[in-house]
Amino acid sequence: MNRIIVPTGYMGSGSSAITDLISEFKDCQNSHKSYEYVLLHTPNGLFDLEDKLLIGNNAIRSDEAIRSFEQQMKKFYNKKFWWVGNYEKIIGPQFMEITNQFINNIQEFKFDGYWYMHEELNFKMFVKLLLQKPFKILSRNKIKFKRVLRYNDGMRISYIKKDEFYKQAHNYIYDIIDYVADGKENIILDQFLLPFNLHRVDNYFDDKLKVIVVERDPRDVFILNKYIWPQKNIVVPMPKEANEFCKFYKHMRESEIMTHSDKVLRIKFEDLIYNYENELKRIMQFLNFKEKDHINKKTRFNPDISIKNTQLFRKKIYEKEIKILENELKEYLYDFKETLDNDVLNTVEFE
């Protein structure tokens, strides 16, 4: 495997265009198209595990961290009809073996004991306590039962050092990617990282990683999110009222910890369309691709088609809302050199 290529963006910003574009090149593995691999940045994923074990860790904290991570990975593996799940098929049956080995490598202690999270009552515990109650009454509490706990395998503790955690996490990530790549030269992992996680990349990845972050004019994102995507059952969790959208979008972008890693390239969705050849060269240089490798040019990403998804905000019916965005989000607007009169009815969605 030569490259791990990760298209990513800011919710609806057009990163799938990069997935489609890179899929046109020779030896680029993309079996599951725009399937999003979220195991690193999901709640209770690998990055949450990092934060819990390396920041403010203690015995009960690490027990919760390890269990939450393990349970989340089991959900991804077992849930066949969850669109971000079904890892048994998408990644392969060895996913949980790789995960369990990683957990064994970072878990330093396991011994008898429990804490209040082990005592949190669930339905199974409630039934067990209910069944015990008559025996306690009849024996006048002479019969002693073991304490009913959520977990019966004791405490699972890690005070792992940073360098060792990143070493084991690096091996874990690359074991999974090697398994998915199945010997292919390059693999595309859509949304494997988010812009908000990119300050971490040098801790986890070597130079095989290539992340392409796609930005998009928020005016079009707003129009699509409010007037187009809901009708197509495409859900993006952003406000639909203009002032709330501006506040949300600004806070979202400002929350990002910027990175200067050479593993990351930033592009604008509009440049990929209006300045296609130059952006294509820039992307190819970043990935060290050759012109001869572009064997299916414009078969997956065609700027002449995708241009229909730009400048949707120019319709007069949106004028009042768009003025709010233009006043509040000036620094994120794209400087269009030409004006188009595109209609939202002509937007194109790709698989």
HUPENOR-V460283 format. One record per residue. N is the residue number from 1. SS is DSSP state (~ for helix, > for strand, _ for the rest). OMEGA is omega in whole degrees, -180 to 180 (* if undefined). NEAR is the number of other ideal C-beta (glycine too) atoms within 8 Angstrom. Layout:
BEGIN
N/SS/OMEGA/NEAR + N/SS/OMEGA/NEAR
END
This chain:
BEGIN
1/_/-177/12 + 2/_/-174/5 + 3/>/169/12 + 4/>/-173/13 + 5/>/-175/13 + 6/>/170/14 + 7/>/180/15 + 8/>/-179/14 + 9/>/-170/14 + 10/_/179/11 + 11/_/179/9 + 12/_/-176/12 + 13/_/174/11 + 14/_/-179/11 + 15/_/177/14 + 16/~/176/10 + 17/~/177/13 + 18/~/176/13 + 19/~/180/14 + 20/~/-179/11 + 21/~/-177/12 + 22/~/179/15 + 23/_/179/12 + 24/_/-176/14 + 25/_/179/12 + 26/_/174/6 + 27/_/175/8 + 28/>/-176/14 + 29/>/178/12 + 30/_/-173/10 + 31/_/-173/4 + 32/_/173/6 + 33/_/-174/9 + 34/_/174/8 + 35/_/-175/7 + 36/_/179/7 + 37/_/-169/9 + 38/_/-171/10 + 39/_/179/11 + 40/_/-171/12 + 41/_/177/9 + 42/_/170/11 + 43/_/-176/5 + 44/_/175/9 + 45/_/-173/13 + 46/~/-179/11 + 47/~/174/10 + 48/~/177/13 + 49/~/176/13 + 50/~/-177/11 + 51/~/-178/8 + 52/~/-177/13 + 53/~/-175/12 + 54/~/180/9 + 55/_/176/5 + 56/_/-177/5 + 57/_/169/11 + 58/_/-173/6 + 59/~/-177/8 + 60/~/178/9 + 61/~/-177/10 + 62/~/176/15 + 63/~/178/13 + 64/~/-177/10 + 65/~/-178/14 + 66/~/-179/14 + 67/~/-179/10 + 68/~/177/11 + 69/~/-179/14 + 70/~/-180/11 + 71/~/180/9 + 72/~/178/13 + 73/~/176/13 + 74/~/177/9 + 75/~/178/10 + 76/~/-177/15 + 77/~/-169/12 + 78/~/-172/8 + 79/_/-173/9 + 80/_/-173/8 + 81/_/174/5 + 82/_/-168/9 + 83/_/174/3 + 84/_/-177/7 + 85/_/180/12 + 86/_/-179/10 + 87/~/178/12 + 88/~/178/11 + 89/~/-172/7 + 90/~/180/9 + 91/_/177/9 + 92/_/-176/10 + 93/_/180/4 + 94/_/-176/7 + 95/~/-178/15 + 96/~/175/9 + 97/~/178/7 + 98/~/180/12 + 99/~/-180/12 + 100/~/178/9 + 101/~/177/9 + 102/~/180/13 + 103/~/178/11 + 104/~/-178/7 + 105/~/-178/8 + 106/~/-180/13 + 107/_/-172/11 + 108/_/-176/7 + 109/>/173/8 + 110/>/-176/8 + 111/>/180/7 + 112/_/180/4 + 113/_/178/6 + 114/_/176/9 + 115/_/-168/10 + 116/_/177/6 + 117/_/175/9 + 118/_/-177/9 + 119/_/-180/10 + 120/_/-171/7 + 121/_/169/5 + 122/_/-173/7 + 123/~/-180/5 + 124/~/178/6 + 125/~/-180/11 + 126/~/179/9 + 127/~/-180/8 + 128/~/177/9 + 129/~/179/9 + 130/~/179/7 + 131/~/-179/7 + 132/~/-171/10 + 133/~/-179/8 + 134/~/-179/7 + 135/~/178/9 + 136/~/-179/10 + 137/~/-178/7 + 138/~/-179/6 + 139/_/-177/8 + 140/_/176/5 + 141/_/176/5 + 142/_/175/5 + 143/_/-179/7 + 144/_/177/3 + 145/_/173/8 + 146/_/179/3 + 147/_/179/6 + 148/_/-176/8 + 149/_/175/9 + 150/_/179/8 + 151/_/-178/8 + 152/_/-178/4 + 153/_/175/5 + 154/_/-178/10 + 155/>/179/12 + 156/>/-166/12 + 157/>/173/12 + 158/_/169/13 + 159/_/-173/7 + 160/_/177/10 + 161/_/-177/6 + 162/~/-176/6 + 163/~/-180/6 + 164/~/178/9 + 165/~/-178/13 + 166/~/177/10 + 167/~/-179/8 + 168/~/179/12 + 169/~/176/12 + 170/~/-180/11 + 171/~/180/10 + 172/~/-179/13 + 173/~/-176/12 + 174/~/174/8 + 175/~/179/10 + 176/~/-178/12 + 177/~/177/12 + 178/~/180/8 + 179/~/179/12 + 180/~/-176/12 + 181/~/176/10 + 182/_/175/6 + 183/_/180/4 + 184/_/-176/10 + 185/_/-178/8 + 186/>/179/14 + 187/>/179/14 + 188/>/-180/13 + 189/_/-176/11 + 190/_/176/15 + 191/_/178/12 + 192/_/173/10 + 193/_/173/12 + 194/_/178/8 + 195/~/-176/10 + 196/~/179/8 + 197/~/-167/11 + 198/~/175/15 + 199/~/-179/7 + 200/~/-163/9 + 201/~/-177/15 + 202/~/176/8 + 203/~/-171/5 + 204/~/-167/9 + 205/_/171/11 + 206/_/-173/5 + 207/_/174/5 + 208/_/-178/9 + 209/>/175/11 + 210/>/-178/12 + 211/>/177/12 + 212/>/-178/16 + 213/>/-178/13 + 214/>/173/17 + 215/>/-180/11 + 216/_/179/15 + 217/_/-176/12 + 218/~/177/12 + 219/~/177/12 + 220/~/178/13 + 221/~/-180/15 + 222/~/-179/14 + 223/~/179/14 + 224/~/-176/14 + 225/~/-176/13 + 226/~/-169/8 + 227/~/-175/7 + 228/~/-173/13 + 229/~/180/10 + 230/~/179/10 + 231/~/180/6 + 232/~/-180/7 + 233/_/174/5 + 234/_/-174/8 + 235/_/173/6 + 236/_/-173/8 + 237/_/176/4 + 238/_/180/11 + 239/_/-180/7 + 240/_/174/7 + 241/_/-168/6 + 242/~/-179/9 + 243/~/178/8 + 244/~/178/9 + 245/~/-179/15 + 246/~/-180/12 + 247/~/180/10 + 248/~/-175/10 + 249/~/-179/13 + 250/~/-180/10 + 251/~/178/8 + 252/~/-177/10 + 253/~/-179/9 + 254/~/-180/6 + 255/_/-177/6 + 256/_/172/9 + 257/_/-173/6 + 258/_/177/5 + 259/_/176/9 + 260/_/-180/4 + 261/_/178/8 + 262/_/175/4 + 263/_/-171/10 + 264/>/174/11 + 265/>/178/10 + 266/>/177/6 + 267/>/174/14 + 268/>/180/9 + 269/~/-178/15 + 270/~/177/11 + 271/~/179/10 + 272/~/-180/17 + 273/~/-174/11 + 274/~/-179/11 + 275/_/-168/8 + 276/~/-174/9 + 277/~/180/6 + 278/~/179/8 + 279/~/178/11 + 280/~/178/10 + 281/~/-180/8 + 282/~/179/10 + 283/~/179/15 + 284/~/178/12 + 285/~/179/7 + 286/~/-177/9 + 287/~/-176/10 + 288/_/175/6 + 289/_/177/8 + 290/_/179/5 + 291/~/-178/5 + 292/~/178/5 + 293/~/-178/9 + 294/_/-168/12 + 295/_/-178/8 + 296/_/-174/9 + 297/_/177/6 + 298/_/176/9 + 299/_/178/6 + 300/_/176/10 + 301/_/-180/10 + 302/_/-177/8 + 303/~/180/11 + 304/~/175/6 + 305/~/-177/7 + 306/~/179/13 + 307/~/178/11 + 308/~/-179/9 + 309/~/-179/11 + 310/_/177/15 + 311/_/178/10 + 312/~/-175/14 + 313/~/-172/12 + 314/~/179/9 + 315/_/-175/9 + 316/~/-177/4 + 317/~/179/4 + 318/~/-169/10 + 319/~/-177/8 + 320/~/-180/6 + 321/~/-176/9 + 322/~/176/12 + 323/~/178/8 + 324/~/179/11 + 325/~/-178/16 + 326/~/177/10 + 327/~/-172/7 + 328/~/-173/10 + 329/_/-175/13 + 330/~/-173/7 + 331/~/-177/4 + 332/~/-177/9 + 333/_/178/11 + 334/_/-179/7 + 335/_/-179/4 + 336/_/179/10 + 337/_/177/4 + 338/_/-178/5 + 339/_/178/6 + 340/_/179/9 + 341/_/-179/6 + 342/_/-179/13 + 343/_/-179/7 + 344/~/-180/11 + 345/~/-177/4 + 346/~/179/7 + 347/_/-175/11 + 348/_/175/8 + 349/_/-178/5 + 350/_/179/6 + 351/_/*/3
END
